[in-house]
Amino acid sequence: MSGAQADVSGGPMAERLAALVADFAEVGETQMRDLPVYNRNVEIETMGFRPYCADYLGVLIAPWFISIVALPRAWTPERAGTGQATHFLPSGPEVFLEAFSEKIGAYASLSLVTALFHIHSQDDARKEAREGLARLMTPLAAGRAKKQTAMSRRDLFRGKVR
């Protein structure tokens, strides 16, 4: 069920990944299964988890979404803040939603796909997950960097927001 990489295949992180899958399986069974966004061709699975900064970063596939998930390396029983946090990935800064689960502790997620209507199999979901994770973990080339231009005085006084 879990597609975690070998570097987290044993020990506490493997247990947390199993708990992550179990937690979302329960949500799927109790809250999501009868909703139109629930794709019965997709199972809950983790994949590609690897150490990144102070977290383990990987993908959670569920029948109703595919998200990048950041799990802190150390589990703490304290309830972390829920809200948003910016994570600096090789592709640039991304805003993750923070959450807390009694089973897995604090975590943060970034949606890759919110509705899996175009996904027809688990393999399709895995492909989408791999591509999304690869895109976020690939540094921006100098030529691809997002260009920021100075705001004109006219735009400033008109209240134009970028």
HELIX and SHEET records of a PDB file:
HELIX    1   1 ALA A    6  VAL A    8  5                                   3    
HELIX    2   2 GLY A   11  VAL A   27  1                                  17    
HELIX    3   3 GLY A   28  MET A   32  3                                   5    
HELIX    4   4 GLN A  122  LEU A  136  1                                  15    
HELIX    5   5 ALA A  142  ARG A  144  5                                   3    
HELIX    6   6 ARG A  153  ARG A  158  1                                   6    
SHEET    1   A 6 GLU A  45  TYR A  52  0                                        
SHEET    2   A 6 ASP A  55  ALA A  62 -1                                        
SHEET    3   A 6 PHE A  65  PRO A  72 -1                                        
SHEET    4   A 6 GLY A 105  VAL A 113 -1                                        
SHEET    5   A 6 GLY A  92  SER A 101 -1                                        
SHEET    6   A 6 GLY A  83  LEU A  89 -1                                        
END                                                                             
